[in-house]
Amino acid sequence: MRAGRWTLVLGVVVALTSPTAAYARAGGGSSGYSGGGSSYHGGSSYHGSTYHGTGSGGGGSAAWLVILVVLAVVIWLVTKSQRKKSASRLNTVSDQQAHRSDAEAHERAAQVEAQVDELAQTDATFDVEALKQRAASLYVTAQRAWTANDHATLQRILSPVVYAKWAEELGDYQSRGEVNVVEIVSGPTVALVDVANREGEVNDTVTFRISATLNDYVRRQGQPNLTRTDGSTRPVEYWTLRKQDDGEWIVASVEQAAEGAHHLTDAIETDGWNQKAVARDAMLEVADQTSAKGATDVLSLTTISWTTDADAAAADLSLVDGRFDKAVLEVAIEEFLEEWAMNDGSLDFTAVRTPDRTVMRDADIGSVEVRSLVSRDPVVFRVAVAAEGLYYEVDRRTEEVLRGDAHHRRPVTFTFDLRLDGPQAKGWTVVAADVA
């Protein structure tokens, strides 16, 4: 058969066997695992990957049918040979790359666990073994709830932001009459690789590197199941748990292997957050002591027009009222950026709903400029914030990175509306956010 004829036949085979849709698991990462309530959900490497069916095409003459059958047999034999060659290895290139850091993760876990053991001496909620059991339990429970479309369980174990993301993906499957089945064959294996001990008894976080062997397929009523074309079965994910008011730990973020690898090199500072909180409280206390709470119209204390130069007016006002000092505004903005990072790195914890998922992690503030006075009662400033960090946008369905870079820091400018609620310097809160 001539080469042109073979090319045409191969094209027909590809057309008949190509998947009709790409399926993405519950969000969180940028690899192909995101999607099933399992370790894949919220950012695992399964979501965003492609599945294919086991059905066949049809039509054409008997001769074409014979050709297609012959080609199918050849392709099957080649595929079988390749599978035998790789049987002793991990299933995909992405899995292989992820598991190359197993030794590094083991060393990191030993360092983190040693410091967490010290925390446990004064705070029982940091008991290492109990945390490991909790992480494994959450992982298994999430997989089962995802497969069963059990929203009640998912709401109980996931943060609102992560749950909303998974619920959206489950709705997509349901709308197509499909179920993404995730079955744990072995594992999970969990390693405690990061920790943040924040002020008070809530908002502490611990991050686990989790891996398990999974069966992952899409079940369709009355049709062949869709199986993963890449054969991936051993994803690596980073699950961050956050402590709630009742002391319970829930899933606050799920990152796939590449996105979450920073947890293996982040500085381990079990008391860093407390030190930062002490410094902030001291600064806010000084600001309160120099505030003009008795003034009926505090904004009128400045001699500079808010219309012509709001930044200069704010600086002028800060001389008589410490609540308007730039350092005070920065505290509110820093806390907002930290909350952003703790909520799966997603801006979705606010009322802002961007077309794509906007992610910000590890942000540092460079400068704050008051752009305008939005409201006098209550006082609302619109400020421009120059920051630097891991900033990127991902497709909500596939978790593919569309803009930015999930691994390299870059400068970014934000616009925030800050509102002063109450007479205290700590009353500033971010009520609106935009990205330049």
Beta strands, then each sheet from edge to edge (+ up, - down):
strand 1: 51-52
strand 2: 178-196
strand 3: 205-220
strand 4: 226-228
strand 5: 236-243
strand 6: 249-256
strand 7: 357-376
strand 8: 379-394
strand 9: 401-404
strand 10: 410-420
strand 11: 428-435
sheet 1: 1+ 4- 3+ 2-
sheet 2: 1+ 4- 3+ 5- 6+
sheet 3: 7+ 8- 9+
sheet 4: 7+ 8- 10+ 11-
end
